[in-house]
Amino acid sequence: MSDAPPDRLSVDPSSPHYNEAVLARDVGIRFNGIEKTNVEEYCVSEGWVKVAAGKAKDRAGKAITIKLKGTVEPYFKDASPAT
């Protein structure tokens, strides 16, 4: 696995952008220079993150998200893959 996080990643297992192996490496997100801990999905090339909108849930029980546009910088919190 490379040392750079993917361009797009989601924490929702039903998403096509979900990758359990990458998430196991503990991905961190800097959005507009500020560390974010509540990111549900991000896309570096399009410059957006989706974050939970409070505690609101939809009919299926998933968190309602809002899309914020800006500079997205994903990184791995650990220096190397855990084995």
C-alpha positions in Angstrom: 0.0 0.0 0.0 1.3 3.5 -0.8 2.1 6.1 1.8 -0.4 8.6 0.3 -4.1 8.3 1.1 -6.5 7.9 -1.8 -8.1 10.8 -3.7 -11.5 9.9 -2.3 -12.5 8.0 0.7 -15.7 7.3 2.7 -16.3 5.8 6.2 -19.7 4.4 5.0 -19.5 0.7 4.2 -22.3 1.0 1.6 -20.3 3.6 -0.4 -18.2 2.6 -3.4 -15.4 4.7 -2.0 -15.2 2.7 1.2 -11.8 1.0 1.8 -11.4 -0.9 5.1 -7.6 -1.4 4.6 -7.0 2.3 4.2 -9.2 3.2 7.2 -7.4 0.8 9.4 -4.3 2.9 9.0 -6.0 5.9 10.7 -6.5 8.6 8.1 -6.4 12.2 9.4 -7.9 15.2 7.5 -6.8 18.8 7.5 -9.6 21.0 5.9 -8.5 24.6 5.2 -5.6 24.1 7.6 -7.8 22.9 10.5 -7.8 19.3 11.8 -11.2 17.7 11.3 -12.3 14.6 13.2 -15.9 14.3 12.0 -15.4 13.8 8.3 -17.7 11.2 6.7 -16.2 11.4 3.2 -13.7 13.5 1.3 -12.4 14.2 -2.2 -9.1 15.9 -2.7 -9.4 16.5 -6.5 -12.8 18.2 -6.2 -11.9 19.9 -2.9 -14.7 19.0 -0.5 -15.5 17.1 2.6 -18.8 15.8 4.0 -19.3 16.2 7.7 -22.2 15.2 10.0 -24.8 17.9 10.5 -25.2 17.6 14.3 -27.0 14.5 15.6 -29.6 14.5 12.8 -30.4 11.2 11.2 -32.3 10.3 8.0 -35.0 7.7 7.7 -32.5 4.9 7.3 -30.7 6.0 10.5 -27.6 7.4 8.7 -26.2 10.7 9.8 -27.3 13.7 7.7 -24.2 15.3 6.1 -23.3 18.7 4.6 -20.7 19.3 1.9 -18.0 21.9 2.6 -15.7 23.1 -0.1 -12.1 24.1 0.5 -8.5 22.6 0.6 -8.5 19.0 1.7 -5.2 17.4 3.0 -5.5 13.7 4.0 -2.6 12.0 5.7 -1.9 8.8 7.6 -1.5 9.4 11.4 0.8 6.4 11.7 4.2 6.6 9.9 4.0 3.1 8.5 1.4 0.3 8.0 0.6 -1.6 11.2 1.5 -5.2 11.0 
